[in-house]
Amino acid sequence: MNNWIGVLIRNFYGIGLGWLIAASNLGIGFLMVHYFQSTLTQQLIAFWIMAPVIYAAFYWFNMNRYPIYYTIGLILTTIYALTGALLSSLAPIPSDI
């Protein structure tokens, strides 16, 4: 699996893994706000603590096992997901929530 097909397959897996991590963090935020009555600000703080730690753990695991080019899909998905989260974090929180 060291040819281009192996790299492609591992990067497809990395893209899926990146989205799974982002969706899990958003799901935890949903539970915090709707079931545990946390404020949106508390959820935002928890997200920005959890997301980098979880992504860093997956990077560390992948980089210790595989070459960097097997992690390109995860890196691109992380950049895309965290950019979207950053843009929505900078938006003002509506006062009617």
C-alpha positions, 0 to 999 in steps of 0.5 A, spaced: 500 500 500 505 504 498 503 506 491 498 512 490 492 508 491 494 506 498 496 514 499 489 515 496 485 510 500 489 513 507 487 520 505 480 518 504 480 515 511 483 521 513 478 526 510 472 521 514 476 521 520 476 529 520 469 530 519 467 525 524 472 529 529 468 535 528 461 532 528 463 529 535 465 536 538 459 539 535 454 533 538 458 534 545 456 542 544 449 540 542 448 536 548 452 541 553 447 547 551 440 543 550 441 538 556 445 540 561 443 548 560 450 550 558 450 557 555 453 558 548 459 561 551 461 556 555 460 551 549 464 555 545 470 555 550 469 547 551 469 546 543 476 550 543 479 546 548 477 540 546 477 540 538 485 542 538 486 537 543 483 531 539 485 533 533 492 533 536 492 526 538 489 524 532 495 527 528 500 524 533 497 517 532 498 518 525 504 521 524 508 516 529 505 510 524 505 513 517 508 518 513 506 525 513 503 524 506 498 519 509 495 525 513 494 530 508 486 529 508 486 529 515 490 536 515 485 539 509 479 537 513 481 540 520 483 546 516 476 547 513 472 545 519 476 549 524 476 555 519 468 554 519 468 554 526 472 560 527 468 564 523 461 562 526 465 563 533 466 570 531 459 572 529 455 575 535 451 570 539 444 572 538 440 575 545 434 572 544 437 565 545 
